[in-house]
Amino acid sequence: MSRIIYISVIFGLLLLPFTALAQQGQDFAQYRAGNQELTLSGSGASDKDFDTTNLSFDVGYGYFIDQSWEGLIRQTLNVTDQPGENAYNATTRIGIDYNFNMQNWRPFLGATVGYIYGDGVEESFIAGPEGGVKAFLSENTFVIAAIGYDFIFDDADEADDAFDDGVFNYRLGLGYRW
């Protein structure tokens, strides 16, 4: 639990420089039915000698059904580079998010379901809740920070049991709305 708090605090600190831009008095964040958005996120980690490196890249597309509900599709690519061996895996998801209207801050809650596949993973279904915030920097550009809880299962009968064995995922990136 302390790890979750620690990572949440780090995300919060990373967003601090953007709060001044997001609170300029203009309400940039008004969504309308038919709005679309593209998000790009990434992360990485290496050991102290840079012998083992993990990289993750995430691209998402969202379509607003009305001013709050957003249907989405997201593709994630994970790359692990180890001495003598590389591994690649990916996740493709669809989902729905509810975006709360708080002017230039848009917190959201939702759920996704998808499929994980590639090297070093057992190909299976993945699902779970997610939440986060979009901090608008201009009329069309925003910073996104999100956290999700994913559980892996092979069929619907296993979904209830698999929920307890899930993992957290984190995203920090940029988005563009049109």
N, C-alpha and C positions, 0 to 999 in steps of 0.2 A: 504494500500500500504506500510506503514512503517513496518508492520509485515513481509511482503515478503522480504523487504530489510534487516531487522534484521535477519531473518532465513538464508538468503543468506550469510550474513557476518559470521554467526556462522559456516555454512558449510565450508566457505573458510578458517576460522581459524582452523577448525578441520583437514583440508587437509595440512596445512603448514608443519607439521613435515615430510610429505611424499614427499615434493617437492625436497629435496636434493637427495633422492633415485631415484626419477623419472627423474632427470636431470644429471645422471652420465655419459652421453656421448654415451652409447650404446643405440641402438634403439631396445628395447625389443618388441615393440608393433606392429610389422608387422603381419597383418592378411592375411590369404589365404583362398580361397574357401574350405569349409569342416572343418575349425576350429570350435570348439565348446567351450562353456563356461558355467560355473555354478556360480551363484551369491547368496550370503546369506546376508540379511540385517535384521536389527531389530531396534525397538525403544520402548520406554516406558515412562509413565508419571504417577505420583501419587500426591495426594493432600498432604498437609504438615503433616498430621497425618497417612498417608499411609492407610487410610480407603478405598479409591477408587483408583484402579490401572488399567491403560490401557496398554496392551502390544500388540505389532505387530511384526510378523515374516514374512519374505518374502523370497521365493526361486525362482530363475529364471533359465531357460535353454535357451541358444542361439545357433543358427547354422548359420554360415556365408555362404551366397549364393555366394559371391565373396569377395574381400578384404575390401569392405566398407559396404555392405548391410547385415543385420543380421535379421533373423526371430527369434521370441522368444515366449516362453510361461512362464507365471509367476503365482505363487500361493501365496496369502497373507492370513494369519490367524490373526484375531484380537480378543483379549480376554479382557473383562471388568470385573473386580472383585470389586463388591460393597457389603457393609454389607447386608447379607441375600439374595444376588442374584448375579449370574454370567451370562454373555452373551457372546456368541461366534458368529462371523460371518466371512465370507471368500469372497475372490474375485478371480476368475480365469480369466486370460486374455491371448490373443494372440496379437502379434503386430509385427511391423517392425521398425528397427532403421537404420539410416545412420550414420556410424562412420567416422569422419574426421581424416586423417592421419597427426598428429602433433608430430611425433616420440613417445616418451613415454607418452604423453598426448593424449588421444583419446576422444575429445568432440563428442557427438552424439545428434541427433534429431530424433524423431520418433512419432509413434502413436500406441495406443493400443485400443482394444475393448474386452469386456468380460461380465461377469455376477456376480452380488453381491447377496449373500444369507446368511441366518442364523438368529439368534436371534436378535431382535431389529431393523431389517432393512426390508424394503419392497423389496422383491426379484425383481430385475429388471436388465436391461442392463446398462453397464457403458462403457464410451469411452472417449478418449481425447488425446491431445498431451503430449509429454514428452521430456525432454532434460537433459543432464548431462555431466559428464566427468569421464573417467577411467584414473587413474594415475598408471602406471605400476611400480611395485617395483622390479620385476625380470622378467625373460622371460615369465613366466606363471601366475604370481600373480599380482593382481591390487586392488586398492581401488576404489570404485565407489560411487559417489555422484550424486543424480538425483532429479529432481522436475517434477511433472506432474500436469495436470489440468484435473480433472474428472467431467463429467456430467452424470447424471442418467436419464434414459428414459425407458418407457415401450415398445414403438414401434418406428419405423423410423419416423413416422409423428410427434412425440414429440421431436425429437433430436434437431431441430433448436431452439425451445423455451427453452429447458432444458440447453442449453449451458451457458446462463447467470446466472444460479443458481448453477454452479459447485463449487467444492472444490479443494484446492491444497493438494497434497500429497508429502512427502519428503522421500528419502531413503539415508542411508549411510551404506555401507557394504564392504565386500570383495568378490573378484571374482577369479576364477581359469580358465585358458584357456588350452585346449589341442588340 
